[in-house]
Amino acid sequence: MRENPFPELPIVEEAPVDWPAPSLELTRHFVMLGDTRISYVRGGSGPTVVLLHGLGACSYAWRYTLPVLTKHYTVYAFDLLGCGESDKPRVEYTVERLAATITEAMETLDLREVALIGHSLGGGVALQVYTNIPTRIARVVLVDSGGMGRQVHWLLRMSTLPGAHGVLGALSQPRFRVAAASRAMEQRRLRRLQVSTEEQQIMTVLDRLRDPGARYAFLSILRNVADLGGQRQSALDHLGDIHVPVLLIWGARDRTIPIEHGLHAASIIPSAHLEVLDRCFHRPQIEAPAEFNELVLRFLQAEEWPPDMVSLPQRVRRVMRQERIRRLAPAALAMTVPAGLGLLLGARGRRRVLRYRRPA
């Protein structure tokens, strides 16, 4: 089976039909915000934790995190507006609009002293929610978060071009078998990471994008946060105004949003601490769930923050150097092979000249 050439991008993110499974002791609920219905999965008891997923995902993105957190906390995993089981109105999907619906939902449900956890796009939404209602937020976890720099994967930048709606619609059709191939490659990658996979019955994001409404919401969100030049929105000017404990978690091999963004954010946020998961790409909560859950629980239960770990930036920079070498290796090989062939052919040519000249 061929390797997934873009393992850092979200391929398998859509929930199975029976999500959440009854065995998980999670229940799906809806909150009405005027005429708009927002879906969330809830479980557990104790202090409140809110989970916000990334682009092209839904609450199912937290399938390995929810069973752990619900043992200690009351957890709300929302489907952002335009995603999952939430409504998909024909509106412009901005980070501000997504955050406004989560803000209103949290106020309607009267959620207070919330630990807010956001992944990728959800991290950018979480930052805006904190700006909207800082008195309701007790802690923040940002996982490979958007909004902290310009760089973003070139496939996402290309997807902002005109015509992407039709291309995604065509690729989502079963006859092209792109979704099935993506699912198979993702399963193989997760097995290599020693993550349990029971993904056979789930849909891919391309399956969901067969729905024109879901496809419109996906592209509207993407085009409002990125363009050909990279990410369009930045929270860097506001990070210094965050006055609650913050944990940043990043995959060392993330090429969707590079680790440099996390390192820079950690230097700005007053009470921030960065943790790096060496094997992970863009989704640590799926790619290394045990390590991810341990970091989150330790943070949520910490009485003092940030921890005294002066050596961490050195380790982060070491991981960054290793990842740069890994990224540059194919290019170096591509340059080395032609150069070596050139030297070899040149040497053979010289020998032929010498052989030709010897008789004279």
Stockholm file with secondary structure:
# STOCKHOLM 1.0

chainA/1-360         MRENPFPELPIVEEAPVDWPAPSLELTRHFVMLGDTRISYVRGGSGPTVVLLHGLGACSYAWRYTLPVLTKHYTVYAFDLLGCGESDKPRVEYTVERLAATITEAMETLDLREVALIGHSLGGGVALQVYTNIPTRIARVVLVDSGGMGRQVHWLLRMSTLPGAHGVLGALSQPRFRVAAASRAMEQRRLRRLQVSTEEQQIMTVLDRLRDPGARYAFLSILRNVADLGGQRQSALDHLGDIHVPVLLIWGARDRTIPIEHGLHAASIIPSAHLEVLDRCFHRPQIEAPAEFNELVLRFLQAEEWPPDMVSLPQRVRRVMRQERIRRLAPAALAMTVPAGLGLLLGARGRRRVLRYRRPA
#=GR chainA/1-360 SS CCCCSCTTSCCSCCCCTTCSCGGGTCEEEEEEETTEEEEEEEECCSSEEEEECCTTCCGGGGTTTHHHHTTTSEEEEECCTTSTTSCCCSSCCCHHHHHHHHHHHHHHTTCCSEEEEEETHHHHHHHHHHHHCGGGEEEEEEESCSSSCSCCCHHHHHTTSTTHHHHHHHHTSGGGCHHHHHHHHHHHHHHHTTCCCCCTTCCCHHHHTTSHHHHHHHHHHHHHHEETTEECCCCGGGGGGCCSCEEEEEETTCSSSCHHHHHHHHHHSTTEEEEEETTCCSCHHHHSHHHHHHHHHHHHHCSSSSCCCTTHHHHHHHHHHHHHHHHHHHHHHHHHHHHHHHHHHHHHHHHHHHHHHTTC
#=GC SS_cons         CCCCSCTTSCCSCCCCTTCSCGGGTCEEEEEEETTEEEEEEEECCSSEEEEECCTTCCGGGGTTTHHHHTTTSEEEEECCTTSTTSCCCSSCCCHHHHHHHHHHHHHHTTCCSEEEEEETHHHHHHHHHHHHCGGGEEEEEEESCSSSCSCCCHHHHHTTSTTHHHHHHHHTSGGGCHHHHHHHHHHHHHHHTTCCCCCTTCCCHHHHTTSHHHHHHHHHHHHHHEETTEECCCCGGGGGGCCSCEEEEEETTCSSSCHHHHHHHHHHSTTEEEEEETTCCSCHHHHSHHHHHHHHHHHHHCSSSSCCCTTHHHHHHHHHHHHHHHHHHHHHHHHHHHHHHHHHHHHHHHHHHHHHHTTC
//
